[in-house]
Amino acid sequence: MSTMKLILTQEVTGLGSSGDTVEVKGGYGRNYLLPRGLAMVATRGAEKQVESLRRARAARDVASLEEAQSIAARLGGLTVTLPARAGEGGRLFGRITSADVAAAVTAAGGPELDRRRIEIPSSIKTTGAHTVTVRVHPEVTASVNLDVVAG
């Protein structure tokens, strides 16, 4: 198995966040990470770009762990209603996207969330109560109660 060294340009769940240098199997890098723009090949010139990515990430990240924990607490106490198009028996047409969830959380009075940090289980196919996970900080995750209603 050949491996390749890549630098992540975006956060990839289970692999790392932007600016991290990772070693992955060749096929995963060539066929998934590189075509989607999630990573770039690690070269000397790229190392300089990584430094700027890290600085940008540091500026974007939630400033402190305490702030992240308070945001997580706010999200945990929130019940978000999300209207979606549904047919007979509450089956959804289409799917719920992370952008839909981010907009619904903001509309419910919650904090503005980065849609890339919202993890939606593929099991949301019907109306009713569901739970989505939000990575507020590398060390802090929050669960958001989602009430999907026909609308």
N, C-alpha and C positions, 0 to 999 in steps of 0.2 A: 504494500500500500504506500503510495507516495503522499507526502503531506506538503502543504504549502504555508508559508508565513504571510499573513494578511494583517492589515490595519483596519479596524472597524471604523466606518464613517458615521454609523448610526448605532443605536442600542439594539442588540439582538438578544432576545430572551434566551437564557441558558448559556450564552456564550460570552457576553461582555457588553460594555458600553463604548460610545464613540471615543476614539483615541487609543483604545487598547490594542496591543499587538497580540494576535492569537495564531496558533498553529492548528490548521484543520485539514481534513482529508481532501485530496485534490479535487475529487468530483464535487463535493459540497461547495468548495470555494469557486470552482470554474462554472458550475451549473446553477448555483443559487445565489451566493453572496455577491460575486462580481457583476453578473448581469442585472441584478436589482439595485446596484449602487450602494449596497450595504457595507462594502469593504473595498480596499484597494491593495495592490501588491506592495509588500513591505520593501522599499528601496531606501537608499540614503537620502534622496530628495524628499521622499515621503515622510521620513522622520521629522523633517522641519514642519511639514504640514500637520503632523500629529500634534506637535507642540501647540499650534494654534487651535486645533480641535479641542485639545484638553483645556486650554484657557476658555474657549467658548463654552465648553461643558460646565466648567466650574462656575462661570457667570450665570448659566441657565439653571443649574441645579438649585434645589431648594437650599437656602443659605445654611441652615443648621438642622441638626437632628431633632432638636426640641420643636422647631417650627414644623417639621415634617410630621412629628407625632401629633401636634395639635391639629394639623390638617387632616390626618388620618382619623382622629377622634371626631372631627366635624363630619367627615364622610360616613363614619360608622353610624352616627345618629340620624342620618338622612334617609328618608324613603323617597325615591325618585320615581315619578310617574312618567312613563314613556309611551305616547300614543303611536301605534303602528297599524298598518293595513292588515286586516285579518279576514279570513273566510269563515266558513262553517266550522263549528267546533273549536274556534279560537286558533286555528293554524295560521301562521303568518305568511303573507306574500313577501317574498324577498327575505332580507335578513337585517338584523340589528347591527349597525356599524359602530365603531368606537367614536366617530364624530357625532352620531345620534346620542350616544350616552353622555359625551362631554357637554353637548348643548342642553340636554335634559337636566344634568347636574347643576349647571349654571342657572337654568330657569327655576330650579327648585331652591335657589338661594345658596347653593354650595360654591366652593372655590372653582376658579377656572382651571381646567385640567388639560394637559397635553394628551391628545388622542392617542399618541404612540405609546403612552404608558398605561393604557387601559387594556386589560386582557379579558376578552369576552369568550365564555365557553361556547362551543359549537352547538350545545344542546338547547339554545334559545330558539325554539321553533314554534312555540305556542304563547298565547297570552298568559298572564299570571305572574306570580312572584319568582324572580330569578336573582342571582347574586353575581356581580362582576368584581374583578380584582383590579386595583389601581396601585401601581408602583410609584409611590409618592417620592421615594428616596431609595438609593441602593439598599438601605437596611430596613426600610419601613414600607409595608404594604397595607392597604386598607381594603375592606370589603364594602361594596355599595349595594344596598337592597334596591332592586329594580322592579317596579310594578308595570309590566307591559300590558297596556289596555288597547282594545280595538278602537281605532280612531281614523 
